[in-house]
């Protein structure tokens, strides 16, 4: 019987998997961390050594108080500068007190500090850079998100964390990046616990604005629990509830939208771990060509390859659960001559 079940499963997979590719872009159309239409030309210009488009983009986000975009763009520009920083150095030389250049410089310094074996010492030295970025525009919550990341790496206690968190939410109570930084600090891998992490995420989601990615914060707590292992038991119902909430948030965005792409990638991972194959396949369709390094770089040295491999695996799992023989409209098994 076991052999028969295995045969039927294989037959179902072979018959149904190809049809489930509908709505999924081809492997060679999937891009890792693809920039949006605003950031793409800026990165091209930076590659030529021209910082002016970057300066204009970040100035626009600051003047319009587009804090979510500002955070994302500053992070991506700092990532680009880790390997090619001549444009950033030219920008700093030309405008040493530019709040936008200071923001990218602070993010870059924190990113480099996290990569070093001397992490704690280097991150402590970044304090004045973060302070300068914060002084550049007192309304800006992004330097405080950077400060929360720095605090996690310097073994800052809960009192200091609470002070930084207060400064961040005073500027933008629903800022997604600041919430993610706080959640990381409160995770079991750092200075909190799985229970504390879930409690914070669920409260934040409940208080979030409609359609805000903060509503999907519990799925990050679920990811931390599923990948860090050990610790207190989290009920399966709590993991499913986190996934359900993230599915609802994802549904408020258009398919192939780059802004919720990371949340959708994260959700797909969690759904796979929960063996919710059909839900995972739907998220993969909504992701479209926008694969993101996180979370796949946490489980593989080849995040894009891991994403594509998982797509294939999810299709096979869904296919295996579909009927081997199609049914006719009368409910019986279709014969080869039926039309």
C-alpha positions as CSV (number, residue, x, y, z in Angstrom):
1,X,0.0,0.0,0.0
2,X,2.8,2.4,0.8
3,X,4.3,1.8,-2.6
4,X,0.9,2.4,-4.3
5,X,0.5,5.7,-2.3
6,X,3.9,6.8,-3.4
7,X,3.1,5.9,-7.0
8,X,-0.2,7.9,-6.9
9,X,1.6,10.9,-5.4
10,X,4.2,10.9,-8.1
11,X,1.6,10.6,-10.8
12,X,-0.4,13.5,-9.4
13,X,2.7,15.6,-9.2
14,X,3.7,14.9,-12.8
15,X,0.2,15.5,-14.1
16,X,-0.6,18.7,-12.2
17,X,2.6,20.5,-11.5
18,X,3.0,22.1,-15.0
19,X,-0.5,23.6,-14.9
20,X,0.3,25.3,-11.5
21,X,3.0,27.4,-13.2
22,X,0.2,29.8,-14.3
23,X,0.8,33.2,-12.9
24,X,4.4,32.5,-12.0
25,X,7.2,34.3,-14.0
26,X,9.9,32.1,-15.5
27,X,13.0,31.5,-13.5
28,X,15.1,33.9,-15.6
29,X,12.5,36.7,-15.1
30,X,12.9,36.6,-11.3
31,X,15.2,39.3,-9.9
32,X,16.8,39.4,-6.4
33,X,16.2,42.7,-4.6
34,X,15.2,44.5,-7.7
35,X,15.0,48.3,-7.2
36,X,11.7,50.1,-7.9
37,X,11.3,52.7,-10.6
38,X,12.5,55.5,-8.4
39,X,15.6,53.8,-7.0
40,X,16.7,52.1,-10.2
41,X,18.0,55.2,-12.1
42,X,19.6,56.5,-8.9
43,X,21.7,53.3,-8.5
44,X,22.7,53.5,-12.2
45,X,23.9,57.0,-11.7
46,X,25.8,56.1,-8.5
47,X,27.5,53.4,-10.5
48,X,28.8,56.2,-12.7
49,X,30.0,58.1,-9.6
50,X,27.1,60.7,-9.8
51,X,25.6,61.3,-6.4
52,X,23.1,64.0,-7.5
53,X,20.2,61.7,-8.2
54,X,20.6,60.0,-4.8
55,X,20.7,63.4,-3.1
56,X,17.5,64.5,-5.0
57,X,15.6,61.3,-4.2
58,X,16.4,61.4,-0.5
59,X,15.7,65.1,-0.3
60,X,12.3,64.5,-1.9
61,X,11.5,61.7,0.7
62,X,12.5,64.0,3.6
63,X,10.6,67.1,2.4
64,X,7.5,65.0,1.7
65,X,7.9,63.0,5.0
66,X,7.9,59.7,3.0
67,X,9.6,58.0,5.9
68,X,9.0,54.4,4.8
69,X,10.5,55.1,1.3
70,X,13.3,57.1,2.9
71,X,14.3,54.2,5.1
72,X,14.2,51.7,2.3
73,X,16.2,53.9,-0.1
74,X,18.8,54.9,2.4
75,X,19.3,51.2,3.3
76,X,19.7,50.2,-0.3
77,X,22.1,53.1,-1.1
78,X,24.2,52.2,1.9
79,X,24.3,48.6,0.7
80,X,25.4,49.7,-2.7
81,X,28.1,51.9,-1.1
82,X,29.6,49.0,0.8
83,X,31.3,47.9,-2.4
84,X,31.3,51.2,-4.3
85,X,31.4,54.3,-2.1
86,X,33.2,56.8,-4.3
87,X,30.0,58.6,-5.1
88,X,29.1,58.8,-1.4
89,X,32.5,60.2,-0.5
90,X,32.2,62.8,-3.3
91,X,28.7,63.7,-1.9
92,X,30.1,64.1,1.6
93,X,33.0,66.2,0.4
94,X,30.6,68.5,-1.5
95,X,28.0,68.8,1.3
96,X,29.4,67.6,4.7
97,X,26.3,68.6,6.6
98,X,23.7,67.4,4.1
99,X,21.2,65.4,6.3
100,X,20.6,62.9,3.5
101,X,24.3,62.1,3.0
102,X,24.7,61.9,6.8
103,X,21.8,59.4,6.9
104,X,23.4,57.1,4.3
105,X,26.8,57.5,6.0
106,X,25.4,56.4,9.3
107,X,23.6,53.4,7.8
108,X,26.7,52.4,6.0
109,X,28.8,52.6,9.2
110,X,26.3,50.5,11.1
111,X,26.1,47.9,8.4
112,X,29.9,47.6,8.2
113,X,30.1,47.4,12.0
114,X,27.7,44.5,12.1
115,X,29.9,42.6,9.7
116,X,33.1,43.0,11.8
117,X,34.4,40.7,14.5
118,X,34.9,43.8,16.5
119,X,31.2,44.6,16.1
120,X,30.6,46.0,19.6
121,X,33.5,48.5,19.5
122,X,32.8,49.6,16.0
123,X,29.1,50.1,16.5
124,X,29.8,52.2,19.6
125,X,32.0,54.5,17.6
126,X,29.1,55.1,15.2
127,X,27.1,57.0,17.8
128,X,28.2,60.5,16.7
129,X,27.3,59.7,13.1
130,X,23.8,58.6,14.0
131,X,23.4,61.7,16.2
132,X,24.5,64.0,13.3
133,X,21.9,62.3,11.0
134,X,19.2,62.7,13.7
135,X,20.0,66.4,14.0
136,X,19.8,66.9,10.3
137,X,16.0,66.8,10.4
138,X,14.4,66.4,13.9
139,X,11.3,65.0,12.2
140,X,13.0,62.0,10.7
141,X,12.5,58.6,12.4
142,X,15.0,56.8,10.2
143,X,18.1,57.7,12.3
144,X,16.3,56.3,15.3
145,X,15.7,53.1,13.4
146,X,19.5,53.0,12.8
147,X,20.1,53.7,16.5
148,X,17.9,50.8,17.4
149,X,19.9,48.5,15.2
150,X,23.1,49.9,16.7
151,X,21.7,49.3,20.3
152,X,21.1,45.7,19.5
153,X,24.7,45.2,18.4
154,X,26.2,47.1,21.4
155,X,24.5,45.0,24.1
156,X,22.4,48.0,25.1
157,X,20.1,47.4,28.1
158,X,16.3,47.6,28.0
159,X,16.3,51.1,29.5
160,X,18.4,52.5,26.7
161,X,16.3,50.6,24.2
162,X,13.1,52.0,25.6
163,X,14.5,55.5,25.3
164,X,15.4,55.0,21.7
165,X,12.1,53.4,20.9
166,X,10.3,56.4,22.5
167,X,12.2,58.8,20.2
168,X,11.4,56.7,17.2
169,X,7.6,56.4,17.7
170,X,7.3,60.0,18.8
171,X,8.4,60.9,15.3
172,X,6.4,58.2,13.4
173,X,4.2,56.0,15.6
174,X,3.6,53.5,12.8
175,X,7.0,53.4,11.1
176,X,7.6,49.9,9.8
177,X,11.4,49.9,9.9
178,X,11.5,51.0,13.5
179,X,9.0,48.3,14.5
180,X,11.2,45.7,12.7
181,X,14.3,46.9,14.5
182,X,12.5,46.8,17.9
183,X,11.2,43.3,17.1
184,X,14.7,42.1,16.4
185,X,15.9,43.5,19.7
186,X,13.1,41.7,21.6
187,X,13.7,38.4,19.9
188,X,14.9,35.3,21.7
189,X,18.1,35.4,19.8
190,X,19.0,38.8,21.4
191,X,17.5,40.4,24.5
192,X,13.9,39.1,24.7
193,X,12.0,35.9,24.2
194,X,9.6,34.3,21.8
195,X,6.7,35.2,24.0
196,X,7.9,38.9,24.3
197,X,8.5,39.0,20.6
198,X,5.0,37.8,19.8
199,X,3.4,40.0,22.4
200,X,5.1,43.1,20.9
201,X,4.3,42.1,17.3
202,X,0.6,41.4,18.0
203,X,0.1,44.6,19.9
204,X,1.7,46.6,17.2
205,X,-0.4,44.9,14.5
206,X,-3.6,45.6,16.4
207,X,-2.7,49.4,16.6
208,X,-1.4,49.7,13.1
209,X,-3.1,51.7,10.3
210,X,-5.2,49.8,7.8
211,X,-3.0,48.3,5.1
212,X,0.2,49.1,7.0
213,X,3.0,46.4,6.8
214,X,3.1,46.7,10.6
215,X,0.0,44.6,10.6
216,X,2.2,41.8,9.2
217,X,4.7,42.1,12.1
218,X,3.5,38.9,13.8
219,X,4.7,36.8,10.8
220,X,8.2,38.1,11.6
221,X,7.8,36.8,15.1
222,X,6.7,33.5,13.6
223,X,9.8,33.4,11.4
224,X,12.0,34.1,14.4
225,X,10.4,31.2,16.3
226,X,10.6,28.8,13.4
227,X,14.2,29.5,12.6
228,X,15.8,30.1,16.0
229,X,14.6,26.9,17.6
230,X,14.3,26.1,21.2
231,X,12.8,28.3,23.8
232,X,9.2,28.5,24.9
233,X,6.6,26.6,23.0
234,X,4.4,28.8,20.8
235,X,1.0,27.4,20.0
236,X,0.4,26.4,16.4
237,X,-2.7,28.5,16.5
238,X,-0.6,31.6,17.1
239,X,1.6,30.8,14.2
240,X,-1.4,30.3,11.9
241,X,-3.0,33.5,13.1
242,X,0.2,35.4,12.3
243,X,0.2,33.9,8.8
244,X,-3.5,34.7,8.3
245,X,-3.0,38.3,9.3
246,X,-0.1,38.7,6.9
247,X,-2.1,37.1,4.1
248,X,-4.8,39.7,4.7
249,X,-2.2,42.5,4.5
250,X,-0.7,41.1,1.4
251,X,-4.2,41.1,-0.2
252,X,-4.4,44.9,0.1
253,X,-1.5,45.3,-2.4
254,X,-1.4,44.6,-6.1
255,X,0.3,41.5,-7.4
256,X,3.9,42.2,-8.4
257,X,4.1,45.3,-6.1
258,X,7.7,45.8,-5.0
259,X,6.9,47.5,-1.7
260,X,5.4,44.4,0.1
261,X,7.7,42.0,-1.6
262,X,9.9,41.3,1.4
263,X,6.8,40.6,3.6
264,X,5.4,38.3,0.9
265,X,8.7,36.4,0.7
266,X,8.8,36.1,4.4
267,X,5.2,34.9,4.5
268,X,5.8,32.3,1.8
269,X,8.6,30.9,3.9
270,X,6.4,30.7,7.0
271,X,3.5,29.2,5.1
272,X,5.9,26.5,3.8
273,X,7.1,25.7,7.3
274,X,3.4,25.4,8.3
275,X,2.8,23.1,5.3
276,X,0.1,25.5,4.0
277,X,1.0,24.7,0.4
278,X,-1.8,26.4,-1.5
279,X,-1.5,29.6,0.5
280,X,2.2,29.6,-0.1
281,X,1.6,29.2,-3.9
282,X,-0.7,32.1,-3.9
283,X,1.9,34.3,-2.2
284,X,4.5,33.2,-4.7
285,X,2.1,34.3,-7.5
286,X,1.7,37.7,-5.8
287,X,5.4,38.1,-5.4
288,X,5.9,37.8,-9.1
289,X,9.5,38.6,-10.1
290,X,10.4,40.3,-6.8
291,X,12.4,37.8,-4.8
292,X,14.2,39.4,-1.8
293,X,17.4,38.3,0.0
294,X,15.6,38.1,3.3
295,X,14.5,35.5,4.4
296,X,16.2,33.2,2.0
297,X,19.7,34.4,2.9
298,X,19.1,33.1,6.4
299,X,18.7,29.5,5.2
300,X,21.0,29.5,2.1
301,X,24.1,31.1,0.7
302,X,22.2,31.3,-2.6
303,X,19.0,33.2,-1.8
304,X,17.7,33.4,-5.3
305,X,18.4,29.8,-6.0
306,X,16.7,28.9,-2.7
307,X,13.6,31.0,-3.7
308,X,13.4,29.3,-7.1
309,X,13.8,25.9,-5.6
310,X,11.1,26.5,-3.1
311,X,8.8,27.7,-5.8
312,X,9.2,24.3,-7.6
313,X,8.8,22.4,-4.3
314,X,5.5,24.3,-3.4
315,X,4.1,23.5,-6.9
316,X,4.9,19.8,-6.5
317,X,3.3,19.7,-3.0
318,X,0.1,21.4,-4.3
319,X,0.1,19.1,-7.3
320,X,0.5,16.0,-5.1
321,X,-2.7,17.0,-3.3
322,X,-4.8,17.4,-6.4
323,X,-6.9,14.5,-7.8
324,X,-5.1,12.2,-10.2
325,X,-8.1,12.0,-12.6
326,X,-10.2,15.0,-13.5
327,X,-13.9,14.8,-12.8
328,X,-16.6,15.3,-15.3
329,X,-19.2,18.0,-14.8
330,X,-21.6,15.1,-13.7
331,X,-19.3,14.2,-10.8
332,X,-18.0,11.0,-12.3
333,X,-14.5,10.3,-13.6
334,X,-14.0,11.7,-17.0
335,X,-13.6,9.2,-19.9
336,X,-11.0,9.8,-22.6
337,X,-13.9,10.5,-25.1
338,X,-15.6,13.1,-22.8
339,X,-15.6,16.7,-24.1
